Amino acid sequence: MNNFLQQLRQLDFNDIGRWPWLFHAFFVGLFFALAAILGFYLLVYQNQMPRLEKAEQEERALRSSFEEKQRKAANFTAYKAQLAEIERSFGTMLRQLPGKTEIPNLLVDISQTGLGAGLQEELFQPLDEVRKDFYAEKPIKIRLRGSYHEFGRFVSDIAALPRIVTLHDIEVTPATKDAVPDELLLNVTAKTYRYLDENEAAAAAEAAPAKGKAGARPVKKPADAGKKPARPPKKA
């Protein structure tokens, strides 16, 4: 090895023809190796590597999609049971919505709940219904006089009603300036709900886009629009 390196250092690059055949073969082989490496880099690596990276990214995306779908397929039975449970719960909640004929009785129940809690009713004002997709919302303005504990009993009794009733805009204030600490006024908006029958639901669906169009302002016609032009005077 040392002899080879010594001979390599003694080579005259100005007289390549007199080199030993071993060094000719070595440098020719080195030249072809470098040319092969350069050709691989230019023709294969630069052109094909972006395609390879893109194919690997697509493979990872497809693998991730496959794994996600596989998980969903494995949990399909559980999802199906969960959907059935949601449908049962929705049906139970829907049965808690009164029909149109039951609303008057429900209003009486709400009023009696306040009286049953020992409160003095000063205002009980049902407002107009607000129709939604498949149900209607019935707000009621209520003002009650009583103590803090009686208010708590009223709220608890409202929650115990068999029908869905929610309380909104709750405001508790002293009954008067000179009132005792336990004499308070409760202003609250109670909302109950009822389901719409098929005809009412269809009418509510048709009314929704109509409201959007109602916001457009009508185009005003000029004051002289529609009037016939005056005839020119007859020539004498």
Buried (B, 14 or more C-beta within 10 A) or exposed (E): EEEEEEEEEEBEEEEEEEBEEEBEEBEEEEEEEEEEEEEEEEEEEEEEEEEEEEEEEEEEEEEEEEEEEEEEEEEEEEEEEEEEEEEEEEEEEEEEBBEEEBBEEBBEBBBEBBEEBBBBBEEBEBEEBEBEEBBBBBBBBBBBBBBEEBBEBBBEBBEEBEBBBEBEEEEEEEBEEEEEEEBBBBBBBBBBBBBBEEEBBEEBEEEEEEEEEEEEEEEEEEEEEEEEEEEEEEEE
